[in-house]
Amino acid sequence: MENETRSDIISKVPQLTLVFWIIKILATTLGETGGDAVTMSWLGETTAEANGMGYLIGTAIFGSIFVLAVIVQIKAKAFHPFLYWFTIVATTTVGTTLADYCTRSLGIGYAGGSSILFTCVLASLLIWRLVMGTVSVDSVVSAKVEMFYWVTIMFSQTLGTALGDWVASEDGLNLGYLVSTEVFGGLLLVIVGLYFFTKASRTVLFWAAFILTRPLGAVVGDFLDKPVEAGGLELSRLSISILLLVLMTLGILIFRPKAADEIH
């Protein structure tokens, strides 16, 4: 409406700065180590892989946290950095356990799981575009758009987990964790180049980068906590998760992320 001012419409997502992407990668890595800490370390890796109960219980736990976080986020009247990033972490942890349950326990496999989840991401974006007219994050200023936003993010985080496992693991392309890190890091650099040197759609580039940061975090997390014989460092999942959480908290406190510019 013509009489609306910038204060009438409030964005509850952060500005897309370098700090945003750094915290996002930390959050996706935390999602991998935190999810594995529950399903494998606490509930037992053998149980998790044998009958899927560890993955299923982990998904139920993190799924409940995710739903609660989204409800609080949507009801919030303004942008709250800690609430926003808590919700992002919730999507990464439920994405980790859900992807593991689907690809390992249900026997879909990494390639099949990645294909299904990629279709889910595209479907979510398509429905969002058809209903709202745009999938730009700048439009996330209403409860309806926020629902599309968080559902799409949840699917993208789950896709990223399956994709990272597919590229890195012996049951997939078997590139290993370090090479996979280079692959996904290289793809992100390509997106950065497209952003600065071409007129490619900023919305498309955002979602491509958002999706790719998840498998990057997944393979980094696996490299840190997986057994040495599997190519990892076998560090404590709990310790790594705490360290990542501390780094995220410091990033938020020091750089004080601000809300994206309002739409009018």
C-alpha positions as CSV (number, residue, x, y, z in Angstrom):
1,M,0.0,0.0,0.0
2,E,1.2,3.5,-0.8
3,N,0.9,4.8,2.8
4,E,3.1,2.1,4.2
5,T,6.4,3.2,5.7
6,R,9.6,1.1,6.2
7,S,8.6,0.7,9.9
8,D,5.3,-0.9,8.8
9,I,6.9,-4.0,7.3
10,I,9.6,-5.8,9.3
11,S,12.0,-8.3,8.0
12,K,12.9,-11.1,10.4
13,V,15.8,-12.5,8.4
14,P,19.4,-11.2,8.5
15,Q,21.3,-9.1,6.0
16,L,23.3,-11.3,3.6
17,T,26.8,-10.3,4.5
18,L,30.1,-12.3,4.7
19,V,29.3,-12.8,8.4
20,F,26.0,-14.4,7.5
21,W,27.7,-17.1,5.4
22,I,30.4,-17.8,7.9
23,I,27.9,-18.3,10.7
24,K,25.8,-20.4,8.2
25,I,28.7,-22.8,7.6
26,L,29.4,-23.0,11.3
27,A,25.7,-23.8,11.9
28,T,25.6,-26.5,9.2
29,T,28.8,-28.1,10.6
30,L,27.2,-28.0,14.1
31,G,24.1,-29.6,12.7
32,E,26.2,-32.6,11.5
33,T,28.2,-33.1,14.7
34,G,25.2,-32.4,16.9
35,G,22.9,-34.7,15.1
36,D,25.6,-37.5,15.1
37,A,26.2,-36.9,18.8
38,V,22.6,-37.8,19.5
39,T,22.0,-40.6,17.1
40,M,25.4,-42.3,17.2
41,S,27.2,-41.3,20.3
42,W,24.3,-41.2,22.8
43,L,21.9,-43.6,21.2
44,G,24.6,-45.9,19.8
45,E,26.0,-46.1,16.3
46,T,25.3,-49.8,15.9
47,T,21.6,-49.4,16.9
48,A,21.2,-46.3,14.7
49,E,22.5,-48.1,11.6
50,A,21.0,-51.6,12.4
51,N,17.4,-50.7,12.8
52,G,17.2,-47.0,12.3
53,M,15.8,-46.3,15.9
54,G,18.7,-44.0,16.7
55,Y,18.1,-41.9,13.5
56,L,14.3,-42.0,14.0
57,I,14.5,-41.0,17.7
58,G,16.9,-38.2,16.8
59,T,14.6,-37.0,14.0
60,A,11.7,-36.9,16.5
61,I,13.7,-35.0,19.0
62,F,15.1,-32.4,16.6
63,G,11.9,-32.3,14.5
64,S,10.0,-31.2,17.6
65,I,12.6,-28.6,18.4
66,F,12.5,-27.3,14.8
67,V,8.7,-27.0,14.8
68,L,8.8,-25.1,18.2
69,A,11.5,-22.8,17.0
70,V,9.7,-22.0,13.7
71,I,6.5,-21.2,15.7
72,V,8.4,-18.8,18.0
73,Q,10.3,-17.3,15.1
74,I,7.0,-16.6,13.2
75,K,5.3,-15.2,16.3
76,A,8.2,-12.9,17.0
77,K,7.6,-9.2,16.2
78,A,11.1,-8.4,15.1
79,F,14.4,-9.9,14.0
80,H,16.2,-11.7,16.9
81,P,19.7,-13.0,15.8
82,F,19.9,-15.8,18.4
83,L,16.4,-17.0,17.7
84,Y,17.0,-16.9,13.9
85,W,20.2,-18.9,14.2
86,F,18.8,-21.3,16.7
87,T,16.1,-22.1,14.2
88,I,18.7,-22.6,11.5
89,V,20.6,-25.0,13.7
90,A,17.4,-26.8,14.4
91,T,16.9,-27.3,10.6
92,T,20.5,-28.6,10.2
93,T,20.2,-31.2,13.0
94,V,16.8,-32.5,11.9
95,G,18.1,-32.5,8.4
96,T,21.1,-34.6,9.5
97,T,19.0,-37.2,11.3
98,L,16.2,-37.3,8.7
99,A,18.6,-37.7,5.8
100,D,20.5,-40.5,7.6
101,Y,17.2,-42.3,8.4
102,C,16.0,-42.1,4.8
103,T,19.3,-43.0,3.1
104,R,20.6,-45.6,5.5
105,S,17.7,-47.1,7.5
106,L,15.1,-47.1,4.7
107,G,17.6,-48.2,2.2
108,I,16.9,-45.4,-0.3
109,G,20.6,-44.8,-0.7
110,Y,22.5,-41.5,-1.1
111,A,21.8,-41.0,-4.8
112,G,18.1,-41.8,-4.4
113,G,17.8,-39.8,-1.3
114,S,19.5,-36.8,-2.8
115,S,17.3,-37.0,-5.9
116,I,14.1,-37.1,-3.9
117,L,15.2,-34.3,-1.6
118,F,16.3,-32.1,-4.5
119,T,12.8,-32.6,-6.0
120,C,11.3,-31.6,-2.7
121,V,13.4,-28.4,-2.6
122,L,12.4,-27.5,-6.2
123,A,8.7,-28.3,-5.4
124,S,8.8,-26.1,-2.3
125,L,10.4,-23.2,-4.2
126,L,7.9,-23.6,-7.1
127,I,4.9,-23.6,-4.9
128,W,6.3,-20.7,-3.0
129,R,6.8,-18.8,-6.3
130,L,3.3,-19.7,-7.6
131,V,1.6,-18.6,-4.4
132,M,3.6,-15.5,-3.5
133,G,5.1,-14.4,-6.8
134,T,8.7,-14.5,-5.7
135,V,11.1,-16.7,-3.7
136,S,13.4,-13.8,-2.8
137,V,14.4,-13.7,0.9
138,D,13.8,-10.0,0.8
139,S,10.1,-10.9,0.7
140,V,10.1,-12.8,4.0
141,V,8.0,-10.3,5.9
142,S,4.8,-12.2,6.7
143,A,3.9,-15.4,8.5
144,K,2.8,-17.1,5.2
145,V,6.1,-16.4,3.5
146,E,8.0,-17.4,6.6
147,M,6.4,-20.8,6.5
148,F,7.5,-21.3,2.9
149,Y,11.0,-20.0,3.9
150,W,11.5,-22.4,6.7
151,V,10.0,-25.5,4.9
152,T,12.3,-24.8,2.0
153,I,15.3,-24.4,4.3
154,M,14.5,-27.7,6.1
155,F,14.4,-29.5,2.8
156,S,17.6,-27.9,1.6
157,Q,19.4,-28.8,4.8
158,T,18.3,-32.4,4.5
159,L,19.3,-32.5,0.9
160,G,22.7,-31.1,1.8
161,T,23.3,-33.9,4.3
162,A,22.4,-36.6,1.8
163,L,24.4,-34.9,-0.9
164,G,27.5,-34.5,1.3
165,D,27.4,-38.2,2.3
166,W,26.9,-39.3,-1.3
167,V,30.0,-37.4,-2.5
168,A,32.2,-38.3,0.4
169,S,31.3,-41.8,1.5
170,E,32.4,-45.2,0.3
171,D,28.8,-46.1,-0.6
172,G,28.7,-43.0,-2.9
173,L,31.3,-41.3,-5.0
174,N,34.0,-42.1,-2.4
175,L,35.9,-38.8,-2.8
176,G,36.6,-38.6,0.9
177,Y,36.0,-35.8,3.3
178,L,38.9,-33.5,2.4
179,V,38.4,-33.8,-1.4
180,S,34.6,-33.3,-0.9
181,T,35.3,-30.2,1.1
182,E,37.3,-28.9,-1.8
183,V,34.6,-29.7,-4.3
184,F,31.8,-28.0,-2.4
185,G,34.1,-25.1,-1.4
186,G,35.0,-24.7,-5.1
187,L,31.4,-24.6,-6.1
188,L,30.7,-21.9,-3.6
189,L,33.6,-19.9,-5.0
190,V,32.0,-20.3,-8.5
191,I,28.8,-18.8,-7.1
192,V,30.8,-15.9,-5.6
193,G,32.3,-15.3,-9.0
194,L,28.9,-15.3,-10.7
195,Y,27.6,-12.9,-8.1
196,F,30.4,-10.3,-8.6
197,F,31.1,-10.7,-12.3
198,T,27.8,-11.6,-13.9
199,K,24.1,-10.4,-13.8
200,A,22.9,-13.9,-12.8
201,S,19.7,-13.9,-10.7
202,R,20.6,-13.0,-7.1
203,T,17.7,-15.1,-5.9
204,V,19.0,-18.2,-7.7
205,L,22.5,-17.6,-6.5
206,F,21.3,-17.2,-2.9
207,W,19.5,-20.5,-2.9
208,A,22.3,-22.3,-4.7
209,A,24.8,-21.0,-2.1
210,F,22.4,-21.8,0.8
211,I,22.0,-25.4,-0.4
212,L,25.8,-25.9,-1.0
213,T,26.9,-24.6,2.4
214,R,25.0,-27.6,3.9
215,P,27.0,-30.4,2.3
216,L,30.2,-28.4,2.9
217,G,29.3,-28.3,6.6
218,A,28.3,-32.0,6.5
219,V,31.6,-33.2,5.1
220,V,33.6,-30.9,7.4
221,G,31.7,-32.2,10.4
222,D,32.2,-35.8,9.3
223,F,35.9,-35.1,8.8
224,L,36.2,-33.9,12.4
225,D,34.2,-36.6,14.1
226,K,34.4,-39.8,12.0
227,P,36.9,-42.6,12.8
228,V,40.5,-42.3,11.6
229,E,40.2,-45.5,9.5
230,A,37.2,-43.8,7.7
231,G,39.3,-40.7,6.9
232,G,38.2,-38.6,9.9
233,L,40.0,-37.1,12.9
234,E,37.8,-38.9,15.4
235,L,37.4,-35.9,17.7
236,S,34.7,-35.8,20.3
237,R,31.3,-35.0,18.7
238,L,30.2,-33.2,21.9
239,S,33.4,-31.2,22.2
240,I,33.3,-30.1,18.5
241,S,29.6,-29.2,18.8
242,I,30.3,-27.1,21.9
243,L,33.2,-25.3,20.1
244,L,31.1,-24.6,17.0
245,L,28.3,-23.3,19.2
246,V,30.7,-21.0,21.0
247,L,32.1,-19.7,17.7
248,M,28.6,-19.0,16.4
249,T,27.7,-17.2,19.7
250,L,30.8,-15.0,19.5
251,G,30.1,-14.2,15.8
252,I,26.6,-13.0,16.7
253,L,27.8,-11.0,19.8
254,I,30.7,-9.4,18.0
255,F,29.2,-8.6,14.6
256,R,25.6,-8.1,15.8
257,P,23.8,-9.1,12.6
258,K,21.0,-6.8,11.6
259,A,17.7,-7.5,9.9
260,A,17.6,-7.3,6.1
261,D,16.2,-4.1,4.7
262,E,12.4,-4.0,4.8
263,I,10.3,-4.2,1.7
264,H,7.9,-1.5,0.8
